[in-house]
């Protein structure tokens, strides 16, 4: 978490970032943007908890994926519309918007 805060400070966004070690299932608040860098197997276990943290019309940005896992990851969030996929070699990320 210290690295998250340090990176946010370096990038001038520390006042906009909340970082926590609280298990995702225990979080209650919603946010306009949720970032998650996890493996697909973890997304499969946590998708409902992660998804409920995004407010209506908000975005989720998911990374830590292999390029061939993007479609499987997108299927985990039926209440979200894929917006953009980025690939770097064999790694990928996807951003999605929560349907209103």
Helices and strands as residue ranges (DSSP letters): H 2-10, G 14-16, G 24-26, E 31-37, H 40-51, E 54-66, G 67-69, H 70-75, E 80-88, E 91-98
